[in-house]
């Protein structure tokens, strides 16, 4: 028997359509448009991937509601195991298909894709389509429901089908400038290769492109966040200093409480105290010359902003550790918590699993890393070159 669930009526449908078409003009808004589509059917996450047919590589990949580690793991390791992808490619363009209609429960129970990747990340059901397919590119959209949810029902599918021609037209407008795809994706890939939050912004603090670590940090709204598409420091005086940095001021009226700024020279830097009491963020701003960035517009200055969180172990670092020691996603998340100083009991609470499960995972991590004690494991991971 199929299990389904009801989807609520779409609210602000015109606003959602407007956002989809705005994303056709500005790729930065694709993530927001995708998130709004996910919310319209009460799913958990979504993904949009555009693949260059000749090269067989993704020229744009945008996700909403997933962990950056999940995105990395899918691309690096688990995408080739995905039993849903090959089937989806046989269907007509624009037709939505649900994984539970063609993937048997027995396959789910045995598949490393589901058991080691998808389910540990909290996902189970997928509804997807090839949104377009032409001589040069293939576009795919996937809407993902969590393990705690049921597959989308007919009402939700009707919403997605209603949105399909609008997504197709919006992406057709974007495909008129595939060079923009390549530039945007290359810049984002370079930022994602960094071991800390990094983004490109303009003189108004509007974000042009950001890496996954930056989005996660900004989403926490602890010291710095986004107000619309613009960076906003939560302390008013700190915000003034930040704006002075963007305007390349050579003198400030004095350090703001909880923040110091040094706007002279090629770089500008400041420290931002966070309301949560966590370690202060370290911001470094560097102005880019017109020939230094792919996304430069004539007459518009661009800046690279890096945000370092001393208390954080960043996603790119953990991705490298995961690949280095062949850790599963669950084992990698446990290692990340241990690196941050969590006890096994705290890790069990954070991961929402039993203490026995955590101990079993730790035993597996010991085996993969040739260690035998927790202190030895943490010392090994901290000594990895990528963490230096």
C-alpha positions in Angstrom: 0.0 0.0 0.0 1.3 3.4 -0.9 1.6 6.0 1.9 0.9 9.6 0.9 0.4 12.9 2.7 -1.6 16.0 2.0 0.1 19.2 0.9 -1.3 22.5 2.0 -2.5 25.0 -0.6 0.2 27.2 -2.1 0.3 30.7 -0.4 1.5 33.8 -2.2 1.6 31.9 -5.5 2.3 35.1 -7.5 5.2 35.9 -5.2 6.7 32.4 -5.9 6.3 32.9 -9.6 7.9 36.3 -9.4 10.9 34.8 -7.4 11.3 32.1 -10.1 11.5 34.7 -12.9 13.8 37.0 -10.8 16.1 34.0 -10.5 16.3 33.9 -14.3 17.9 37.3 -14.2 20.0 36.8 -11.0 21.4 33.3 -10.3 22.0 34.2 -6.7 18.3 34.0 -6.2 18.0 30.4 -7.5 18.5 29.0 -4.0 15.7 31.2 -2.6 13.4 30.3 -5.5 14.2 26.6 -5.0 13.5 26.9 -1.2 10.2 28.6 -1.9 9.2 25.7 -4.2 10.1 23.2 -1.5 8.0 25.1 1.0 5.1 25.3 -1.4 4.7 21.5 -1.2 5.9 21.1 2.5 8.9 19.1 1.5 12.3 19.2 3.3 14.8 20.1 0.6 15.4 20.6 -3.1 18.1 20.5 -5.7 18.7 22.0 -9.2 21.5 20.7 -11.3 22.4 21.8 -14.8 24.8 19.5 -16.7 26.9 20.2 -19.7 26.0 17.4 -22.1 29.3 17.2 -24.0 31.5 17.4 -20.9 29.2 15.4 -18.6 29.9 17.8 -15.8 27.6 20.1 -13.8 27.9 23.8 -14.7 25.5 24.8 -12.0 24.3 23.0 -8.8 22.0 24.7 -6.3 20.4 23.1 -3.3 18.1 24.3 -0.5 17.5 22.7 2.8 20.4 20.2 2.6 23.7 20.2 4.5 26.7 21.3 2.5 28.3 18.1 3.5 25.5 16.2 1.9 26.0 18.1 -1.4 29.8 17.3 -1.3 29.2 13.6 -0.5 26.7 13.2 -3.3 29.1 14.7 -5.9 32.2 13.0 -4.7 31.0 9.6 -3.7 27.3 8.7 -3.7 26.0 10.3 -6.9 27.3 7.4 -9.0 25.3 5.0 -6.8 22.0 6.9 -7.1 19.5 4.3 -8.4 17.0 7.1 -9.1 19.0 9.0 -11.7 19.1 6.4 -14.5 15.4 5.8 -14.3 14.6 9.5 -14.3 16.5 10.0 -17.6 14.1 7.7 -19.4 11.0 9.8 -18.7 9.6 12.6 -20.8 10.9 16.1 -20.1 8.8 17.8 -17.5 7.2 14.6 -16.1 7.6 14.3 -12.3 8.4 10.8 -10.9 8.4 9.6 -7.3 11.1 7.2 -6.2 8.7 5.0 -4.1 6.8 4.1 -7.3 9.7 2.2 -8.9 12.3 1.5 -6.2 11.4 -1.5 -4.1 11.8 -1.4 -0.3 14.2 -4.3 -0.5 16.6 -2.3 -2.6 16.4 0.6 -0.1 17.3 -1.8 2.7 20.4 -3.0 0.9 21.6 0.1 -1.0 24.6 1.9 0.4 23.2 5.0 -1.3 20.2 4.9 1.0 21.7 3.3 4.1 25.1 5.1 4.3 24.1 8.4 2.6 20.5 9.5 2.1 18.8 8.2 5.3 21.7 9.3 7.7 21.3 12.8 6.3 17.6 12.7 7.1 16.1 12.1 3.6 14.1 9.3 2.2 11.6 10.2 -0.6 12.4 12.0 -3.9 10.1 13.6 -6.5 12.1 14.7 -9.6 12.0 15.7 -13.2 14.2 16.6 -16.1 13.1 20.2 -16.3 14.8 20.6 -19.7 17.0 18.7 -22.1 18.6 20.2 -25.2 21.6 19.7 -27.4 24.0 21.3 -24.9 22.5 21.0 -21.4 20.3 18.9 -19.2 18.5 20.4 -16.2 17.1 18.4 -13.3 15.1 19.4 -10.3 14.6 17.1 -7.3 12.2 17.7 -4.3 13.2 15.7 -1.2 11.1 14.6 1.7 12.5 13.6 5.1 12.5 10.2 6.8 9.9 11.6 9.2 7.6 12.5 6.3 5.6 10.6 3.7 5.9 10.9 -0.1 4.2 13.8 -1.8 0.5 13.2 -2.7 -1.5 14.2 -5.7 -2.1 17.7 -4.4 1.6 18.4 -4.0 2.3 16.9 -7.5 -0.3 19.2 -9.0 1.5 22.2 -7.5 4.8 21.0 -9.0 3.2 20.4 -12.4 1.7 23.9 -12.3 5.1 25.4 -11.6 6.9 23.3 -14.2 6.4 25.5 -17.3 7.4 28.6 -15.2 10.7 26.9 -14.1 11.3 25.8 -17.7 10.8 29.4 -19.1 12.9 30.9 -16.4 15.8 28.5 -17.0 15.4 29.0 -20.7 16.0 32.7 -20.2 19.1 31.9 -18.1 20.5 29.5 -20.7 20.7 32.4 -23.1 23.9 33.3 -21.3 25.7 30.0 -20.5 28.9 32.0 -19.9 27.2 33.4 -16.8 26.6 29.8 -15.6 30.3 28.9 -16.0 31.5 32.1 -14.4 29.1 31.9 -11.4 29.8 28.2 -10.9 33.6 28.6 -11.2 33.6 31.4 -8.6 31.4 29.4 -6.2 33.6 26.4 -6.7 36.7 28.4 -5.8 35.0 29.8 -2.7 33.9 26.3 -1.6 37.5 25.1 -1.9 38.4 27.4 1.0 38.4 26.2 4.6 36.2 29.0 5.9 33.2 31.1 5.0 33.9 33.3 2.0 31.7 35.5 -0.3 31.8 38.2 -2.9 29.8 41.4 -2.3 29.5 44.9 -3.7 29.9 48.3 -2.1 26.4 48.1 -0.6 27.1 44.8 1.0 24.8 42.9 -1.4 26.1 39.3 -1.8 26.9 38.3 -5.4 28.0 34.8 -4.7 28.9 32.9 -1.5 30.2 29.4 -0.5 28.2 26.9 1.5 30.1 27.7 4.7 29.1 31.4 4.4 25.5 30.6 3.9 25.5 28.4 7.0 27.2 31.1 9.1 24.9 33.9 7.9 21.8 31.7 8.5 22.8 31.4 12.2 22.4 35.2 12.5 25.0 35.4 15.3 26.9 38.6 14.8 26.4 38.9 11.1 23.4 37.9 8.9 21.6 38.8 5.7 18.9 41.5 5.5 17.4 40.8 2.1 20.4 40.2 0.0 22.7 42.5 2.0 25.1 41.8 4.8 24.0 43.1 8.1 26.1 43.2 11.3 23.8 43.1 14.3 25.6 45.7 16.3 24.8 49.2 14.9 28.3 50.6 15.5 29.9 47.5 14.0 27.7 47.9 11.0 28.9 51.4 10.5 32.5 50.2 10.6 31.7 47.5 8.1 30.2 50.1 5.7 33.3 52.2 6.2 35.4 49.2 5.1 33.3 48.8 2.0 33.6 52.4 1.1 37.4 52.1 1.6 37.5 54.8 4.3 41.1 55.6 5.4 40.0 56.7 8.9 37.4 55.6 11.4 36.2 57.5 14.4 37.4 54.8 16.8 36.8 51.2 17.4 33.2 50.2 18.1 32.5 48.3 21.4 33.2 44.6 20.7 34.8 45.4 17.3 38.1 46.6 16.0 38.7 47.7 12.4 41.8 48.4 10.3 40.8 49.9 7.0 44.2 50.9 5.7 46.3 49.0 3.1 45.0 46.5 0.5 42.9 44.7 3.1 40.5 45.8 5.8 39.8 43.7 8.9 37.6 43.7 11.9 36.6 41.5 14.8 32.9 41.0 15.6 31.7 39.9 19.0 28.7 37.5 18.8 25.6 37.8 21.0 25.7 34.0 21.6 29.0 34.4 23.5 30.8 32.2 21.0 34.3 33.1 19.9 34.4 36.4 18.0 34.2 36.3 14.2 37.2 37.5 12.2 36.3 39.4 9.0 38.8 40.3 6.3 37.8 42.3 3.3 39.8 42.7 0.1 38.8 44.8 -2.9 39.0 43.1 -6.2 40.3 44.8 -9.4 38.2 44.5 -12.5 40.5 41.8 -13.9 40.5 39.7 -10.7 37.0 38.4 -10.7 34.7 36.7 -13.2 31.7 38.5 -11.9 33.0 42.1 -12.2 30.5 44.6 -13.7 31.7 47.8 -15.4 31.8 50.7 -12.9 30.9 48.4 -9.9 33.4 47.5 -7.2 33.5 44.0 -5.9 35.0 42.7 -2.6 35.9 39.3 -1.3 34.9 38.9 2.4 36.3 36.0 4.4 34.7 35.2 7.8 36.7 33.0 10.1 35.0 31.3 13.1 37.7 30.1 15.5 35.3 27.7 17.2 34.2 26.0 13.9 35.5 23.0 12.0 34.5 23.9 8.4 32.7 21.8 5.9 35.6 21.6 3.3 37.9 20.4 6.1 35.5 17.7 7.2 34.9 16.7 3.6 38.7 16.2 3.1 38.8 14.1 6.3 35.8 12.1 5.1 37.5 11.3 1.8 40.9 10.7 3.5 39.7 8.0 5.9 36.6 6.8 3.9 34.2 7.8 6.7 30.5 7.5 6.1 28.4 10.6 6.5 27.3 9.5 10.0 30.9 8.7 11.1 32.0 12.1 9.7 29.4 14.0 11.7 30.5 12.1 14.8 34.2 13.0 14.1 33.2 16.6 13.6 31.5 16.7 17.0 34.4 15.1 18.7 36.8 17.6 17.1 34.6 20.3 18.7 35.0 18.8 22.1 31.7 17.0 22.5 31.5 13.9 24.7 29.9 10.7 23.4 26.7 11.5 25.3 26.5 15.0 23.9 27.2 13.6 20.4 24.4 11.1 20.8 22.0 13.9 21.8 23.1 16.1 18.9 22.8 13.3 16.4 19.5 12.1 17.9 20.7 8.5 18.2 21.4 6.2 21.1 24.7 6.2 23.0 25.2 2.6 21.9 24.9 3.7 18.2 27.5 6.4 18.8 29.9 3.9 20.4 29.4 1.6 17.4 30.2 4.4 15.0 33.2 5.4 17.1 34.5 1.8 16.9 34.2 1.9 13.1 36.0 5.3 13.0 38.8 3.8 15.2 39.2 1.0 12.7 39.2 3.3 9.6 41.8 5.6 11.1 43.9 2.9 12.8 43.4 4.5 16.3 42.2 3.0 19.5 41.4 5.9 21.8 39.2 9.0 21.5 42.1 11.3 22.4 44.3 9.6 19.8 41.6 10.0 17.2 41.1 13.7 17.9 44.9 14.3 17.8 45.1 12.5 14.5 42.3 14.6 12.9 43.7 17.8 14.2 47.1 17.1 12.8 45.7 16.6 9.3 47.4 19.0 6.8 44.1 20.3 5.7 43.4 21.7 9.2 46.5 23.8 9.3 
